[in-house]
Amino acid sequence: MGSSSIIPTIVYMQQQLTRYACSVWLIFGIPGCLLNVILLSRRQMRGTSCCNYFLGASIMMTISLSLGCGSLLYALNNPDPTTTIRAFCKLRMYIMQSTFMMSRWMITIACVDRYASSSSNAGRRRFAHVRIARRVVIIIICTWLLLPLHIPIFYDIRPGGGVCAIIYNQTAALYHSSYTIITGGVFPLTIMLTCILLIRRNLTVKRNLLEKSKTECSSIQHIVTNVRIQRTRDQQALAMLLTQVTVYCFIQTPQFSYTLYAAITSNVTNKSPERLAIERFASLLAELCVHLFPVTAFYLYILASRSFRAELASVLGVSRMVCWRGWTIRIKPMSSVMNTGQVPK
């Protein structure tokens, strides 16, 4: 089999993967992200500082998933704007990078928020406040609108390669890959894992103090009950964060690997058509893996948090009541209405 026969096979596989994977991502991901926004916007959830970070992350994930998978599906039956329109190539990569980083860092700071909330230090607990959480969300958004500004400058379409990437400046490509891996991978993962370990330690200390207070005094039973309820909420938040960190590690690895490879090979100008086809396929796989995190966010929350499931049941119950009332409305015919006026003779 000649090497040239590999290219049609790779192109066909890429088209089928785009068609079915992106369709599934949009079908399950967009409703999930929107449900996250609806549930986390409720007053009960907004009153928890951690949920404000999750709300901001859900909004950003909705944008990135819609733009990413939507443009890939559009390119199946139309000219790919990412590889034919320079402005779209630059703008798409900038928005994708910004929203991805915003959602990652909002979830990262949510871990810091939960650590502060579980701390016995009053000064640290002040960080876990709704007002502070909203300010931090704004700071994260502004920061990641500024930091990726190099993308519109250096990203371009590779001639003959059909790839939107940094191709003319290896220094910029190495900087972009290093900054993406460090700020999008190393730092967030380090902070997340460290905070989870610290949260577990704080919860253990709280549990020991609770057991000690039970044996010393029986007149504070209502306080013990409140502490137990709060401890349950803390454990659910810890479960949500731990699940997200685990999924995050597996999902982001392909993207970081491809980013580093693209930077190292950015100066190679004599790539064969087969190699370019393989690189495009690898780029698609890495991007689909990145989109998988927004797709699974809603279902991770449902599996990990009882409070989140209760909010979902409440929203569905209200929606069902509204729909039921709409179906039970009946319009009476005019003939059944009594005419009280007198008929003229």
N, C-alpha and C positions, 0 to 999 in steps of 0.2 A: 504494500500500500504506500503510495507516494506521500510525501509530507504535505503537498498541497491539498490532499483530500481531508486533512485534519481541519482546515479552516471552515468548510461548510458544516462539518459536524459540530464544531464549537459554536458557530453562529446559531445553528438550530437549537442546541442545548441552551444557549443564552436566551433566545427568544421564548422558549417554552418555560424556562425558569422565571423569566420576567413576567410572563402572562399569568402563570398560576400562583407564584409566590407573592407577587405584588397584589394580585386580586385578593388572596387570603389575608394578607397584611391589612389591606384597606377595609375589608369586610369585618374583620374582628378588631382591628386596631382603632379605627376612627370612632365607632360607637363606644368602645371601651374608654378611650381618652375623653370623649364628651361626657360619658357617665361619671368619670373621675371629676371633671370640672363641675358637673351638677352636684354631686354628692359633697365634694370638698368645699363648695360654695355655701352650703347650708350653715345656718347660724351655729348649730351644735358643733360642727367641724371647724368652722372659722375661729371659734373660741380657743382652739388649741394651736399654739404657735407652730408646731411641727406641720400641721395640715396646711398652713399657708405656703410653706415651701413645696409641699406636694401639689398644691393647686397651681402654683406658678410653673412647676415642672410639667404638669399635665397639659397646660396651655401651650408650652413650647414644644412638647412632643407631638401635639396635634398638628402644629404648623410644619414641623420637620417631616412627619410621616406623610402628610397630604402632598407637600411639595416633592418629596423624594420619590415616593411610589407613584404619585400621579404623573409626574413627568416621564418616568420610565414606561408606564403603560401607554402614554400618549405617543411615545417614540416607536411603538411597535408597528403602528399603521400610518405613521406620518414621519417626515424628516425629523431627526432627533435635534431639538433646539440646543441641547447641551453641546453638541459637536458641530453645529452649523451656525449658531449665532453667538458671537463672542460675548456680547453683553449678558445674554442669558447664562452662559457658562460661568462668568464671573459672579453674577448676582446669585445664582442658585447655590454655588459653593459657599459664598459668604453667608447667606441665610441659613444654610444647612449647618455650617460650622458654628455660627452664633447660637442657634437654637439648641443644638446638641450640647454645647458647652454650658449654656444656661441651665438646662435641665439637669445635667450631671452635677453642677455645683450647687444647685438648689437641694438636690438629694443629699449631697455631701454635707452641706450646712445643716440639713435636717438631722443628721447624725450628731453634729455638735450640739444642736438644740436639745436633743433627747439626753445627751450626756449632761448638759447643764441642768436640765429639768430633774434628773435623777440624783444630782449632787446634793450633799449635805451642807455645802457652803452656800450661804445666802447670797453672796455676791455673784457666784456663778449662776445661781437659779434666776437672777434678774435678766440674764440673757434670753431665757426661754419665755419671752413675753411677746404677745401678739403684735404690739406696736413695733418692737425691735425687729421681729420677723418680717414685717411688711417693708421696713426700711432696708433690711438686708436684701430682700428680693429686688428692690429697685436698684440697689448698688450692683448686684450681680448682673442685671439686665444692662445697665450702663457700661459696666466693665467689658462684657462680651460683645457689645456693639462696637467697642473701640479696638480691642486687641486683635480681631481678625481682619483689620483693614488692609493688611498686606495681601489678602487673597484677591480682591479686585485689581490690584496692581500687577501681580506676578502670574496669576492664572491665565492660561490661554489654551487654545485648541492645537493639539499636535498635528502638523500637516501630514495627511495620509494615514494617520493612526486612529483618528476618531476617538481621541481621549482628551478630556478637559483636565489639565494638570499644569503644574509649574514645569516648564520645559526649557526655558531659555536662561535660567539662572540657578545653578546648582547650589550656590550659597543660600539663596532664598528657599530652595527645596529642602535643604538640610535643616535650615532654621524652622520651617513649617513642620517638618516631621518631628523634630526634637521638641518643639513647643507643644505639638498635639499630643505626643506620647507622655510628656511630663505633666502638662496642665490638665490633660484629659484622661490620663491613666494612672501615672505614678502617684501624684499628689492626692487625687480623690480617693484612690484605693487605700493609700496609707492612712489618710484621715478617717475613712470609714471603718477600717479594721481596728484602728486604735480606739476610736470612740466606742465601738461595740464591746471591746474588752473592758474599757472603763465603765461602760453602762452595766455590764454584768457584775463588775466589782461593786458598784454603787448599790445595785439591787440586792446583792448578797448582804451588804452592810445594813441596808434597810430591813431586810428580813430578820437578821439577828437582833436588831434593836426592837423590832415588833415582838419577837418571841420573849425577849427580856421584859418588855413592858407588860406582857400578858401575865407573867409570873409575879411581877412586883405589885401590880395594882389592878383590881377588877372593876374599878369605878369609871374607867375610861373606855368602856366597851364601844361607845359610839365613835370615839376617835380611832380605835382599832379597826372598826368597820370601814371608815373612810380611807384609812391607810391601805386596807386590803383592796378596796376598789381602785385606788390610785395605782397600787402595785400591779393589778391586773392590766390596767391600761398601759403602764410602762412596759410590761412584758409583751403586750401585743405590738406596741411600737417597735420594740426590739426585734420581734419576730419579722415584722414588715421590713425593717432595715436589713436584717441579716439575710433574708431571702433576696432582697434587691441586690445586695453586694455580691452574693454568690452568682446570681444570674448575670450581673454586670461583668464579672471577671471572665466568664466564658464567652459572652457575646462580643465584648470589645476587643478581644485578643486578635481575631482576624483583621480587623480594621487597622490596628496599630502595626501589625506585621506588614500589611500591604503599604501603609504610609511610609514606613522605613525603607522598604524595597524600592518604592517609586522614587524616593529621594536619592538613594544610592545610584540608581540607574538613570537618573534624569539627564545625564550628559551623553548617554549612549545614543548615537545617531544612526547606527547601521543595524537597527533591529530588523529581523526578518518578519515577513507578514504573519508567519505562524506564531512568533513570539508576541507580536502585537495583539493577535487574537486571543492568546492565552492571558495576556495582561488585562485585556478588557473583561474577560470572563472572571478573572480573579478580583478585579475591581467591583464587578457586580456582586459577587459573593460576599465581599467585605461589606458593601453597602447594605445588602439585605440583612446581614447579621446585625448591623447597627440599628436598622429599623425594627428588629425583633424586640428590642427593649421597650419601646413605646407600645408595641402590640401586647406585650405580656404584663404591663404595669397594672392595669385594672384587675386582671385575674390574680396577680400576686397579692394585691390588696385584699381581694375577696377571700382568698385562701388563708391569709395570715392574720386578719383582723376581724374579730367578732363585732366590734363597733361599726366597722365599715359595712359589714353584712347587714347589721341592723338598720343603718341609714338607707341602704339599698332597698331593703324590704319596706321601709317607710315610704320611700319615693314611689316604688311600684304600687303600694297600696293606695296612695293618694291618686296616682294616675289611673288606676283601675276604677276608683270611685268617680272620678271626673268623666271617664269614658262611659261608665254605666249610667250616670245621670243623663249624659247626652243621648244615649240610646232610649232611655225611658221617657224622654220628652215627647208628648203627642200634641198635634195641632188639631183642635176641634173644628169640624166642618161648620160652615156658616149657617147651614140649615138647622143645626142643633142649638143655635143661639136664639134666645127668646127676643122677639121684637116687641118692645114696649110701646112703640109709637102707634098712633091710630091711623088706620087706613082711610084715606079720603073717600067719601061716598060719591 
